[in-house]
């Protein structure tokens, strides 16, 4: 069965997202590239500012960043924002990042999620493997590693739909 593409609906969606992201006028929105939507779940203001600096200075595509401080908010925000990528701190107050990802993947099993953490633990990787849907693209980056690793992870997930595991993960203790 052949389906018709409703170009007017696609254009209206593009204009609505553009206005939400940029507050731009309709005629400008039709000419602008669609910004990738990134939902960052991080309780530390310092890490949020660091992340935004990386996006601004090292990722050269239009990106709109949305923020949450805790995992419980992330589930609701994901429904509202419809992000292209979620970046979540594994250790969150009130709801751990892995638990939030599990809830998000129940509704959006295809969602790309990049986990970033300051902890070097194999247990996080094993727990992630146990909840990862087959169709999801995911990544894992240690916060204290180089900016290049974070950039590589973001580009892998956001631009190439490819998973990324920080190379340092192979040396993690299994505790």
Buried (B, 14 or more C-beta within 10 A) or exposed (E): EEEEEEEEEEEEEBBEBBBEBBEBEEEEBEEBEBBBBBBBBBBEEEBBEBBBEBBEEEBEEEBBBBBBBBBBBBBEBBEEBEBBBBBBBBEBEEBBBBBBBBBBBEEBEEBBBBBBBEEBBBEBBEBBEEBBBEEBBBBBBBBEBEEEBBBBBBBBBBEEEEBBBBEBBEEBEEE
